[in-house]
Every structure is written in C-alpha cells, then in structure tokens.
C-alpha cells in the first residue's frame, strides 16, 4: 500500500521511517506546508513528494497526520471527504467542541480512523491490562501514573501545545481507560511553575498533579513534569486486593535507590519518548496497516480520543478554578 504523510517534522520523519520498514508499505508520499523540509526528507530516503494535501489524497491508500496540532482537524476532514483511512497523532483537534464534531463526522463518513496513543501498544501496559481483565489483581483500589519529560520542549511549542494536561498527561488518561476498562468520574488538579518563565507566560505549568476518581471508586494519581533531569520517566502502578503490577520498572528506570547496596536499576536510561516507546510505535503503525487492509477495526478511535481529551479538559478547569470537577460538567458527543 501507498501511505501519505502530512507533516515532516521530528515525529513525521520518525513515523515515515517506521512505515517504510513495514512489509505492507510500498511507498511513502510526503507533503508539508514547509516544502523544503519535506523535500530533504524525501531525497534522503527515496520517498515521493506531493505539492499539497489534496493532491496527496488522490495518490495514496491511507494518510498519516503528523502536522502541528492546529493542522490535525483540517487534514482529518479532508481525508474523510476523500474516503481515505487515517492515522492521526493526538489530539485530533485543539478544542473539545471540535473533537466532538469530529466524532460525529467520522461516524457519518464510515472511514477508519486510528488515533496515535502508542502506549496501548506497549508490552508493559498490555500486560497490566491482562492482569486487570483476568482478575489476577483482585479488585483495584489505587492506580499511580506519571509522565516525566527529561527536559522541556522549545518555548515556541508551548503556546500551541494545549497545556501540560492536554499535551502530556492525556497519554496517561487514555491508557488508564485502556488498562482499567473504567471511565473517570471526577478530577481535582493542581499545577506549578519552577522552571523557565515561558510556561507561565503562555498560561501553562511545567509540573502538574491530579487525583482522579474512577466510576467504580478506584483512586488514581497522575503526575507530569517537563523537568525530570534523571531521564524520561513514564510509569504506571496498578494496585489491587490480590496484587500489584508495575509498568516501566525495567533497568532503564530513571530513579536511583536511596538504600545502600542496591544496584537496581542498572541502566541505561531513556532520554526521550521516542526512545522509550520505539517498539510500541512500530506495533502501532503495523496495526494501522491492518486497519487500512480491512483486517481489523481501529484499536484507538476518535471517540476514545474524545474521552481522554475530556479528562484533560476537566483537569485544566480544576486547576483554573481550584475545585473538584465532575466529568458530567464536561461536554460529550452524546
């Protein structure tokens, strides 16, 4: 199959390389609003170029959207109109209302769409889900999740990122639903700034935490930061009446023990999300090829994306107002 890719920045180039290595993929066709970058990537790797998205959609079997966030929804709408299957990096839109609209459009178009929440394809999170589904852990009472970046993104990225909960913790919110099979009922969130001023200047925070209550009463703590000097640290602990299972506790764990004589973890550490989730990204895009070929349904839908976005929205509202927010205060497609 021929896969179109819109957006040739860091994650776009990364996905293009992953796609090109898949057996199902015959060719990659690139387009970008900055054509010089697309041309360099195409020349270096033997990919094809397209002058714009409309032309690209006539030449491919599927589209992968890796533009900046503001470009996700327009590209997705164009692909739906062209009846071309889509893989879209999260979030599918910048606002809750636009995300709700896209859920409706996807349902009406009946075009397969997969959203890029790669943690669903990580072996550790999948094992945790199995432990929950099988009853191995008994009833759940507590979940802890964190996403701690080793260093912050460029200052120019922050004003368009959507904020720390929507940009970073949204992965925790999605995989929380995936692992537990439950929905969030309420949130209470806080944030702080101790690093560069550009976070506060954009109305954002560089560190945040939230307490979530699931619809079965399970308690969840979520934390995020842009300043984790020890390395890129993404983990989850799922605790039940019969046992506890942890994700992210291999030798790359970005934590040092304070106990004498303990040599775990022995490294090396991970320093970026692409390094941490490289196998998951490969599995995720292979799954998208299965979706395009009609071998399976989308494993992460726009409706799934909406639910994670709603939790992020609730956390931002809670942080801004200093109160707990019930999820029924946040709009839904229904």
Secondary structure, 3 states (H helix, E strand, C coil): CEEEEECCCHHHHHHHHHHHCCCCCCEEEEECCCHHHHHHHHHHHCCEECCCHHHHHCCCCEEEECCCHHHHHHHHHHHHHHCCEEEEECCCCCCHHHHHHHHHHHHHHCCCEEEECHHHHCHHHHHHHHHHHHCCCCCEEEEEEEEECCCCCCHHHHCCCCCHHHHHHHHHHHHHHHHHCCCEEEEEEEEECCCCCHHHHCCCCCEEEEEEEECCCCEEEEEEECCCCCCCEEEEEEEECCEEEEECCCCCCCCCCCCCCCCCCCCCCCCCHHHHCHHHHHHHHHHHHHHHCCCCCCCCCHHHHHHHHHHHHHHHHHHHHCCCEEHHHCCCCC
